[in-house]
Amino acid sequence: MKEERKKEYGEPTLALHRKIKHAIDRLGEKSDVPCILVSSVEKEVKKDPRTVKFHLKLLEEAGYGKLSEDRKMFCPKKEKRV
């Protein structure tokens, strides 16, 4: 599947996708609440809100988390630690 995404979106888009995912991870570690403001992710990666929401939607489709209905919060799934 990774090879398909490379062809479909290109390496710069995949790099931004990884950057957004890492920003969510960092913000989630700092927070006591389970969800992250989308505006915080936008500020962290310094990208347009539409671009960030597009990538959050891709993360949601991949099962990484859930974007709220108003598209203002993203709730990543917490992995069970052993």
Protein Blocks (a to p, Z undefined) as FASTA:
>chain_A
ZZmmmmmnopklmmmmmmmmmmmmmmmmmpmbfbdcfklmmmmnopafklmmmmmmmmmm
nopaccdfklpaccddddddZZ
